[in-house]
Amino acid sequence: MGYGYTGKILHVDLGSRKTEVEDKNDAFYRTYLGGRGIGYQYLLKKVPPGIDPFAPENVLVLATGVMTGAPVAASCRFAAVGKSPLTGTAGESEAAGFFGPELKKAGFDAIVLQGRSESPVYLWLTDGKAEIKDAAHFSDLGAREVEDTIRKEMGSDKIRVAQTGLAGMNRVRFANITNNLSNFNGRNGLGALMGSKNIRAVAALGKKKIRFHDQEFLRQAAQTYAKTFRDNPLGDALYVYGTTIFAELLSAAGALPVDNFRRSKLDDTAPVSGDTYNKLLLKKRKGCHACPVRCKRGIALTDPKYGVDSRYGGPEYETIAALGSNLNITDLKAIAKGNEICNRYCMDTISAGMTIAFACECFENGIITKEDTGGLELRSGNPDLMIRLLEMIARREGFGDLLAEGTSHLAVKWGVENKPYNLSVKGQELPMHDPRVKVSVGIGYAISTYGADHMTASHDNYFTEEGTFPFQSVMPLGIYKPMHPTDITTEKVRSYVVLENLWRVMDALGLCVFGYAPRGVMTLDVMLQCLNAVTGWNASLFELIKAAERGTMMARAFNSREGFNIKHDRLPQRLFDPKPDGPNAGKKVFASADFNNAVRIYYEMIGCDAETGRPYRGKLLELGLEWVEELLSG
Ligand code: SF4
């Protein structure tokens, strides 16, 4: 066994209830790093082409990275990977919190779940052993009650639980996997995949110590970081406001989705500002494993109508916009209540809010009527309706049963697939950033292997000025010239490819991007030193970027086999319209021909055939992925 990882991967066949432990060596971890790198390897090898994502043959992989659990800031994440019930693509989603480190301390780097249990179960992991336990008695419980019950049954408050809730068991296509009640593998509906396997939760209690190569270096790096991260405005803002400050910042920039992306700013941001949030809701700043940034929000709200259970945490920016501004709602208390409901049932707030916004616009256009909605007057701007619909979706009650299918399935059902208000890409709803203000976010929405997502790469606004910390920190990667956020040039695509690879490095290592440059304040040099102190490797950034590319090429190989190609890399028509308001109001920011050209150049740069979506043979061989080439050719 090396340092930083256990070398053990647990395989669980939920149908036969058999478990098996696979041993892995250092070369494996240097090749794939962990997280999505591990996940896609099993997805591609084990899942037959063309299956329904809910078929027992699909896998759900929960995988840590080699730095997950290290005693330094922002080293807490793990990935969930499987064929996505929302998009039909290779699905992935990373979560911060505490579960990843605990999984490793319980004896495993990753778990590969396959098959389907006949009755609801949970998986209990401790001391390198796995046990499948009955979960039939969890049936109607919320996430908090499930966590408490498992802790009581297994006799420790230190147990960490990753679970899907009622929404996952009901196969709501955007159900998530929640850990610590307020950290999420939020996107791609991987909670619905978990539910389809009849596994409600994975509970871990770590009794083993993770070995680190140079503990003293890590201790000093952690101390320095804790003392200095607030000296940088990026670190300080995250501590003071978390992500809640973005509603006002993005509104000022004209990048805040309002009224289902028909507007991009609020006339008055005061009701949803970071300061209002801190005064109205904030009770305490919360963090993740070993992280002093504490950007998570602990809230208290005893309002008679919208009172919330504080264990579910407070809404972050994406939720403030998805359940708020994009639905024409600016009541933070109601948004906090909507957030609590999503967390209790384990649903992605972005997809939930966007699906409601889509249905409201369909209602407005007469595509659906009260006959379809069970008598509901489906209008945005109504907090009580938003809250009621969230409950109905999770329980698949009445009209909620339809909404639980997500925007793109409904768009096909209602015959509005090509309408501008179908704001999804490859089946996944757009997150809360208008790409008409930051173009590479739009490129990310279109080319992402797992549908529209805002976490595919760092956003354009961090690289507009030469003297800034984010810009300086990416110069060693070959980005030498500041770029305007709305440039749509070859240089922009080149920088996107570089930043996408860097983001994938952090995902695979198990790092949170808020901790590390360019978005966070720990430099890439220190990140590399910490990795080598964890593992005892002599890794270089070059080696890490190659490992990240392997993950992406495996995902692309899977998608190509499923029939995905450049035709699916579309951006919703509304985003090509002139900017509705804010800076550049009335101006068309980019033309579809220029955007499509950028996407084509992206394929050429990364080494994939645009028409088939298939990675070129030479690219796979360069990355040492001969087995993927054989799989695709076989
Ligand atoms: S920066 Fe925030 S989300 Fe990231 S690990 Fe730290 S506390 Fe968690």
Residues whose N, C-alpha, C, O or C-beta is under 5 A from the ligand:
A	BS01	SF4	A74 A96 K286 G287 C288 C291 V293 R294 C295 K296 C512 F514 G515
